[in-house]
Amino acid sequence: MPDDPNVVPKSAVLQSITAEANGFYGVVVTVASTFLGGSLLFLEKFAPARSSWSIVVMALGWISLVASIGCIARIRFMNLRSGKLALRDQYDEAMKIDEHTDMLSNWSQWLLIGGMSALVIMGVLNFNQIRTEPMNKQNSGLGPLDKSIPYGSLKPSTPAPTQQTPSPPQSAPANSPQQSDSKK
């Protein structure tokens, strides 16, 4: 029966399970850290009005995401121990560790979903404020450093001294009435 094409060796199954587990762990850690980092980075846009309920919801979301990442870290550590025990043919002890890691894997998944949900709910509840806050800030008075000054509009605060130039002697116009009277 070893040549039967329908029989898959245990090593191939173990390799497939290991690859899937690595993919799952990678996705959980990536998504959790992305949500955590994004919400912290854009906190002023994410929750412009920080009321007590919004701080509680965000804190629950952040704690859930960090706990999800922590569960994955613990799972990876425990998998190493389980593998060492299996190599020593201590399968019963390895199975106990595997049951524990299965529980942590479920917790990690639910904590990730709970943390993401809390942050999404927070964003949805603050959507109206997120949309209107930047417009209100743009229409409000600009600070002294935010105003621009057109080029050439600056004038010195004290007028520069002007030089007095002698005015040329005034001569009578050529067709003045005095000249025309003297010719007569």
GROMACS elastic network, one bead per residue, 0.5 to 0.9 nm:
[ bonds ]
;  ai    aj funct       b0    kb
    1     4     6  0.53194   500
    1     7     6  0.83064   500
    2     5     6  0.84319   500
    2     7     6  0.76143   500
    3     6     6  0.88204   500
    3     7     6  0.80825   500
    4     7     6  0.57046   500
    4     8     6  0.87420   500
    5     8     6  0.75676   500
    8    11     6  0.83909   500
    8    12     6  0.67703   500
    8    13     6  0.71816   500
    9    12     6  0.54475   500
    9    13     6  0.66724   500
    9    14     6  0.88516   500
   10    13     6  0.50500   500
   10    14     6  0.60795   500
   10    15     6  0.84816   500
   11    14     6  0.50121   500
   11    15     6  0.60183   500
   11    16     6  0.85354   500
   12    15     6  0.50131   500
   12    16     6  0.61293   500
   12    17     6  0.86007   500
   13    16     6  0.50639   500
   13    17     6  0.61468   500
   13    18     6  0.85372   500
   14    17     6  0.50815   500
   14    18     6  0.60492   500
   14    19     6  0.85704   500
   15    18     6  0.50925   500
   15    19     6  0.61846   500
   15    20     6  0.86595   500
   16    19     6  0.51612   500
   16    20     6  0.62146   500
   16    21     6  0.85736   500
   17    20     6  0.51409   500
   17    21     6  0.60517   500
   17    22     6  0.85838   500
   18    21     6  0.50777   500
   18    22     6  0.61614   500
   18    23     6  0.86103   500
   19    22     6  0.51665   500
   19    23     6  0.62522   500
   19    24     6  0.86659   500
   20    23     6  0.50291   500
   20    24     6  0.61173   500
   20    25     6  0.85924   500
   21    24     6  0.50027   500
   21    25     6  0.60684   500
   21    26     6  0.84167   500
   22    25     6  0.51516   500
   22    26     6  0.60046   500
   22    27     6  0.85617   500
   23    26     6  0.50813   500
   23    27     6  0.61368   500
   23    28     6  0.86519   500
   24    27     6  0.52005   500
   24    28     6  0.62256   500
   24    29     6  0.86556   500
   25    28     6  0.52347   500
   25    29     6  0.61686   500
   25    30     6  0.84707   500
   25    69     6  0.88823   500
   25    72     6  0.62972   500
   25    73     6  0.88677   500
   25    75     6  0.89471   500
   25    76     6  0.85561   500
   25   105     6  0.87902   500
   26    29     6  0.53074   500
   26    30     6  0.59597   500
   26    31     6  0.84682   500
   26    72     6  0.89523   500
   27    30     6  0.51246   500
   27    31     6  0.59378   500
   27    32     6  0.82984   500
   28    31     6  0.53801   500
   28    32     6  0.59254   500
   28    33     6  0.83929   500
   28    68     6  0.75969   500
   28    69     6  0.72666   500
   28    72     6  0.78660   500
   28   108     6  0.77753   500
   28   109     6  0.73640   500
   28   112     6  0.70764   500
   29    32     6  0.52212   500
   29    33     6  0.59415   500
   29    34     6  0.83494   500
   29    65     6  0.88174   500
   29    68     6  0.76876   500
   29    69     6  0.55529   500
   29    72     6  0.73756   500
   29   112     6  0.89621   500
   30    33     6  0.53421   500
   30    34     6  0.59766   500
   30    35     6  0.86052   500
   31    34     6  0.50810   500
   31    35     6  0.61614   500
   31    36     6  0.84749   500
   31    65     6  0.89754   500
   31   112     6  0.81106   500
   31   116     6  0.87628   500
   32    35     6  0.53092   500
   32    36     6  0.60525   500
   32    37     6  0.84884   500
   32    64     6  0.89085   500
   32    65     6  0.53106   500
   32    66     6  0.74366   500
   32    68     6  0.72829   500
   32    69     6  0.68665   500
   32   112     6  0.62732   500
   32   115     6  0.79647   500
   32   116     6  0.76232   500
   33    37     6  0.57957   500
   33    38     6  0.81935   500
   33    65     6  0.73329   500
   33    66     6  0.79500   500
   33    69     6  0.78046   500
   34    37     6  0.52177   500
   34    38     6  0.57944   500
   34    39     6  0.83156   500
   35    38     6  0.52135   500
   35    39     6  0.59763   500
   35    40     6  0.84814   500
   35    62     6  0.85723   500
   35    65     6  0.79261   500
   35   115     6  0.84441   500
   35   116     6  0.68193   500
   35   119     6  0.79112   500
   36    39     6  0.54238   500
   36    40     6  0.62468   500
   36    41     6  0.85732   500
   36    61     6  0.83190   500
   36    62     6  0.61685   500
   36    65     6  0.67173   500
   36    66     6  0.79426   500
   36   115     6  0.87621   500
   36   116     6  0.87318   500
   36   119     6  0.88781   500
   37    40     6  0.51894   500
   37    41     6  0.59184   500
   37    42     6  0.84979   500
   38    41     6  0.50844   500
   38    42     6  0.60177   500
   38    43     6  0.80738   500
   39    42     6  0.54028   500
   39    43     6  0.55518   500
   39    45     6  0.89923   500
   39    46     6  0.66746   500
   39    58     6  0.86646   500
   39    62     6  0.86820   500
   39   119     6  0.75690   500
   40    43     6  0.50913   500
   40    44     6  0.87115   500
   40    46     6  0.86408   500
   41    44     6  0.82664   500
   42    45     6  0.53856   500
   42    46     6  0.57651   500
   42    47     6  0.84689   500
   43    47     6  0.58215   500
   43    48     6  0.75184   500
   44    47     6  0.56444   500
   44    48     6  0.51109   500
   44    49     6  0.84201   500
   44    50     6  0.89226   500
   45    48     6  0.55968   500
   45   129     6  0.89541   500
   45   130     6  0.61015   500
   45   133     6  0.87171   500
   45   134     6  0.88823   500
   46   119     6  0.89649   500
   46   122     6  0.78116   500
   46   123     6  0.59658   500
   46   126     6  0.72926   500
   46   127     6  0.82915   500
   46   130     6  0.69251   500
   47    50     6  0.59551   500
   47    51     6  0.88757   500
   47    54     6  0.75029   500
   47    55     6  0.87210   500
   47    58     6  0.89831   500
   47   122     6  0.73749   500
   47   123     6  0.70579   500
   47   126     6  0.62087   500
   47   127     6  0.87339   500
   47   129     6  0.82146   500
   47   130     6  0.74424   500
   48   126     6  0.75337   500
   48   129     6  0.68145   500
   48   130     6  0.66521   500
   48   133     6  0.77154   500
   49    54     6  0.82146   500
   49   126     6  0.78110   500
   49   129     6  0.75678   500
   50    53     6  0.81113   500
   50    54     6  0.59682   500
   50    55     6  0.63075   500
   51    54     6  0.52975   500
   51    55     6  0.63236   500
   51    56     6  0.87685   500
   52    55     6  0.52297   500
   52    56     6  0.63082   500
   52    57     6  0.87528   500
   53    56     6  0.51146   500
   53    57     6  0.61980   500
   53    58     6  0.86020   500
   54    57     6  0.51039   500
   54    58     6  0.60631   500
   54    59     6  0.84215   500
   54   122     6  0.66687   500
   54   125     6  0.89692   500
   54   126     6  0.89409   500
   55    58     6  0.51486   500
   55    59     6  0.59528   500
   55    60     6  0.85285   500
   56    59     6  0.50733   500
   56    60     6  0.61227   500
   56    61     6  0.85685   500
   57    60     6  0.51842   500
   57    61     6  0.62324   500
   57    62     6  0.86842   500
   57   118     6  0.60201   500
   57   119     6  0.73900   500
   57   121     6  0.84662   500
   57   122     6  0.68835   500
   58    61     6  0.50096   500
   58    62     6  0.61001   500
   58    63     6  0.85233   500
   58   115     6  0.85077   500
   58   118     6  0.66072   500
   58   119     6  0.60667   500
   58   122     6  0.69378   500
   59    62     6  0.50604   500
   59    63     6  0.59842   500
   59    64     6  0.83922   500
   59   118     6  0.89273   500
   60    63     6  0.51559   500
   60    64     6  0.60112   500
   60    65     6  0.85792   500
   60   114     6  0.85503   500
   60   115     6  0.68783   500
   60   118     6  0.71093   500
   60   119     6  0.87938   500
   61    64     6  0.51334   500
   61    65     6  0.62179   500
   61    66     6  0.86858   500
   61   111     6  0.86612   500
   61   112     6  0.86970   500
   61   114     6  0.67816   500
   61   116     6  0.65265   500
   61   117     6  0.75006   500
   61   118     6  0.50351   500
   61   119     6  0.58040   500
   62    65     6  0.51459   500
   62    66     6  0.61825   500
   62    67     6  0.84927   500
   62   115     6  0.62864   500
   62   116     6  0.86835   500
   62   118     6  0.86058   500
   62   119     6  0.81000   500
   63    66     6  0.51644   500
   63    67     6  0.59819   500
   63    68     6  0.84848   500
   63   111     6  0.87897   500
   63   115     6  0.74187   500
   64    67     6  0.50470   500
   64    68     6  0.60731   500
   64    69     6  0.87025   500
   64   108     6  0.87772   500
   64   110     6  0.87608   500
   64   111     6  0.50300   500
   64   112     6  0.64419   500
   64   113     6  0.85684   500
   64   114     6  0.65915   500
   64   116     6  0.84218   500
   65    68     6  0.50320   500
   65    69     6  0.63684   500
   65    70     6  0.86007   500
   65   108     6  0.86380   500
   65   111     6  0.63450   500
   65   112     6  0.55000   500
   65   113     6  0.85492   500
   65   114     6  0.80503   500
   65   115     6  0.52114   500
   65   116     6  0.74867   500
   66    69     6  0.51441   500
   66    70     6  0.61314   500
   66    71     6  0.86557   500
   66   111     6  0.87138   500
   66   112     6  0.87046   500
   66   115     6  0.87632   500
   67    71     6  0.60850   500
   67    72     6  0.86660   500
   67   107     6  0.88630   500
   67   108     6  0.73025   500
   67   111     6  0.68770   500
   67   112     6  0.83145   500
   68    71     6  0.51100   500
   68    72     6  0.64678   500
   68    73     6  0.87934   500
   68   104     6  0.89119   500
   68   105     6  0.88493   500
   68   107     6  0.72186   500
   68   109     6  0.70440   500
   68   110     6  0.80377   500
   68   111     6  0.53491   500
   68   112     6  0.56226   500
   68   115     6  0.86180   500
   69    72     6  0.51911   500
   69    73     6  0.63550   500
   69    74     6  0.87654   500
   69   108     6  0.72013   500
   69   112     6  0.83318   500
   70    73     6  0.50381   500
   70    74     6  0.62229   500
   70    75     6  0.85833   500
   70   108     6  0.81370   500
   71    74     6  0.50751   500
   71    75     6  0.60853   500
   71    76     6  0.86623   500
   71   101     6  0.87798   500
   71   104     6  0.58009   500
   71   105     6  0.70508   500
   71   107     6  0.73195   500
   71   108     6  0.55488   500
   72    76     6  0.61985   500
   72    77     6  0.86422   500
   72   104     6  0.75593   500
   72   105     6  0.70931   500
   72   108     6  0.66548   500
   73    76     6  0.52696   500
   73    77     6  0.63791   500
   73    78     6  0.87075   500
   74    77     6  0.51231   500
   74    78     6  0.60843   500
   74    79     6  0.85211   500
   74   101     6  0.80493   500
   74   104     6  0.79456   500
   75    78     6  0.50642   500
   75    79     6  0.59960   500
   75    80     6  0.86877   500
   75   100     6  0.84796   500
   75   101     6  0.53838   500
   75   102     6  0.83849   500
   75   104     6  0.66660   500
   75   105     6  0.71740   500
   76    79     6  0.51322   500
   76    80     6  0.65354   500
   76   101     6  0.86069   500
   77    80     6  0.53532   500
   77    81     6  0.67364   500
   77    82     6  0.88965   500
   78    81     6  0.50744   500
   78    82     6  0.61305   500
   78    83     6  0.85764   500
   78    97     6  0.66817   500
   78    98     6  0.79596   500
   78   100     6  0.84930   500
   78   101     6  0.68867   500
   79    83     6  0.60442   500
   79    84     6  0.85823   500
   79    94     6  0.88768   500
   79    97     6  0.76785   500
   79    98     6  0.73948   500
   79   101     6  0.75144   500
   80    83     6  0.51638   500
   80    84     6  0.63126   500
   80    85     6  0.87402   500
   81    84     6  0.51571   500
   81    85     6  0.62615   500
   81    86     6  0.86487   500
   81    94     6  0.77435   500
   81    97     6  0.79264   500
   82    85     6  0.51387   500
   82    86     6  0.61644   500
   82    87     6  0.86680   500
   82    91     6  0.85462   500
   82    93     6  0.76742   500
   82    95     6  0.76178   500
   82    96     6  0.86350   500
   82    97     6  0.60400   500
   82    98     6  0.68922   500
   83    86     6  0.50416   500
   83    87     6  0.62132   500
   83    88     6  0.87515   500
   83    94     6  0.72546   500
   84    87     6  0.51420   500
   84    88     6  0.64947   500
   84    89     6  0.88528   500
   84    90     6  0.87593   500
   84    94     6  0.83664   500
   85    88     6  0.51111   500
   85    89     6  0.63878   500
   85    90     6  0.51567   500
   85    91     6  0.67379   500
   85    92     6  0.88819   500
   85    93     6  0.69732   500
   85    94     6  0.56443   500
   86    90     6  0.54125   500
   86    91     6  0.53858   500
   86    92     6  0.87423   500
   86    93     6  0.83443   500
   86    94     6  0.60181   500
   86    95     6  0.88661   500
   87    90     6  0.74852   500
   87    91     6  0.86547   500
   88    91     6  0.82068   500
   89    92     6  0.87285   500
   89    94     6  0.89149   500
   90    93     6  0.58100   500
   90    94     6  0.63869   500
   90    95     6  0.88447   500
   91    95     6  0.60039   500
   91    96     6  0.86865   500
   92    95     6  0.51049   500
   92    96     6  0.64969   500
   92    97     6  0.89136   500
   93    96     6  0.51545   500
   93    97     6  0.65086   500
   93    98     6  0.87074   500
   94    97     6  0.51496   500
   94    98     6  0.61609   500
   94    99     6  0.87205   500
   95    99     6  0.61728   500
   95   100     6  0.86094   500
   96    99     6  0.52012   500
   96   100     6  0.64087   500
   96   101     6  0.87852   500
   97   100     6  0.50353   500
   97   101     6  0.62066   500
   97   102     6  0.86149   500
   98   102     6  0.60726   500
   98   103     6  0.86327   500
   99   102     6  0.50826   500
   99   103     6  0.64155   500
   99   104     6  0.87794   500
  100   103     6  0.52094   500
  100   104     6  0.63421   500
  100   105     6  0.86526   500
  101   105     6  0.59514   500
  101   106     6  0.85922   500
  102   106     6  0.63754   500
  102   107     6  0.86864   500
  103   106     6  0.52356   500
  103   107     6  0.62798   500
  103   108     6  0.86238   500
  104   108     6  0.59652   500
  104   109     6  0.85568   500
  105   108     6  0.50444   500
  105   109     6  0.62748   500
  105   110     6  0.87620   500
  106   109     6  0.51594   500
  106   110     6  0.62988   500
  106   111     6  0.85360   500
  107   110     6  0.52081   500
  107   111     6  0.59059   500
  107   112     6  0.83957   500
  108   111     6  0.51598   500
  108   112     6  0.60566   500
  108   113     6  0.86208   500
  109   112     6  0.52029   500
  109   113     6  0.63127   500
  109   114     6  0.86531   500
  110   113     6  0.50380   500
  110   114     6  0.59807   500
  110   115     6  0.84479   500
  111   115     6  0.59368   500
  111   116     6  0.84365   500
  112   115     6  0.51967   500
  112   116     6  0.60868   500
  112   117     6  0.84073   500
  113   116     6  0.52782   500
  113   117     6  0.59812   500
  113   118     6  0.85791   500
  114   117     6  0.50769   500
  114   118     6  0.61181   500
  114   119     6  0.87237   500
  115   118     6  0.51998   500
  115   119     6  0.63817   500
  115   120     6  0.86326   500
  116   119     6  0.52675   500
  116   120     6  0.60805   500
  116   121     6  0.85255   500
  117   120     6  0.50501   500
  117   121     6  0.59612   500
  117   122     6  0.83969   500
  118   121     6  0.51667   500
  118   122     6  0.61184   500
  118   123     6  0.86843   500
  119   123     6  0.62000   500
  119   124     6  0.86419   500
  120   123     6  0.50240   500
  120   124     6  0.61378   500
  120   125     6  0.85686   500
  121   124     6  0.50653   500
  121   125     6  0.60535   500
  121   126     6  0.85225   500
  122   125     6  0.52721   500
  122   126     6  0.62318   500
  122   127     6  0.84940   500
  123   126     6  0.51916   500
  123   127     6  0.58425   500
  123   130     6  0.84306   500
  124   127     6  0.50143   500
  124   128     6  0.81665   500
  125   128     6  0.74555   500
  125   129     6  0.86090   500
  126   129     6  0.53410   500
  126   130     6  0.60482   500
  126   131     6  0.86301   500
  127   131     6  0.60806   500
  127   132     6  0.86524   500
  128   131     6  0.52549   500
  128   132     6  0.63104   500
  128   133     6  0.84608   500
  129   132     6  0.52484   500
  129   133     6  0.56012   500
  129   134     6  0.88046   500
  130   133     6  0.56218   500
  130   134     6  0.72878   500
  131   134     6  0.68629   500
  131   135     6  0.76710   500
  132   135     6  0.54314   500
  132   136     6  0.63366   500
  132   137     6  0.88085   500
  133   136     6  0.51817   500
  133   137     6  0.62217   500
  133   138     6  0.86973   500
  134   137     6  0.50649   500
  134   138     6  0.62016   500
  134   139     6  0.87646   500
  135   138     6  0.50979   500
  135   139     6  0.63456   500
  135   140     6  0.87104   500
  136   139     6  0.52531   500
  136   140     6  0.62107   500
  137   140     6  0.52273   500
  137   141     6  0.81646   500
  137   142     6  0.88010   500
  138   141     6  0.78827   500
  138   142     6  0.79718   500
  139   142     6  0.82642   500
  142   145     6  0.79586   500
  142   146     6  0.58013   500
  142   147     6  0.63760   500
  143   146     6  0.52268   500
  143   147     6  0.68060   500
  144   147     6  0.59347   500
  145   148     6  0.78947   500
  149   152     6  0.85785   500
  149   153     6  0.71272   500
  149   154     6  0.79863   500
  150   153     6  0.57892   500
  150   154     6  0.81570   500
  151   154     6  0.74770   500
  152   155     6  0.78264   500
  154   157     6  0.89406   500
  155   158     6  0.86385   500
  155   159     6  0.86291   500
  156   159     6  0.64033   500
  156   160     6  0.79175   500
  159   162     6  0.85239   500
  164   167     6  0.87899   500
  167   170     6  0.84464   500
  168   171     6  0.89967   500
  171   174     6  0.87663   500
  172   175     6  0.83054   500
  172   176     6  0.66571   500
  172   179     6  0.89934   500
  173   176     6  0.53132   500
  174   179     6  0.76239   500
  175   178     6  0.83368   500
  175   179     6  0.67614   500
  175   180     6  0.68091   500
  176   179     6  0.56171   500
  176   180     6  0.65538   500
  176   181     6  0.89142   500
  177   180     6  0.51057   500
  177   181     6  0.61198   500
  177   182     6  0.87436   500
  178   181     6  0.51719   500
  178   182     6  0.63414   500
  178   183     6  0.88502   500
  179   182     6  0.52772   500
  179   183     6  0.64580   500
  180   183     6  0.54240   500
  180   184     6  0.68973   500
  181   184     6  0.54836   500
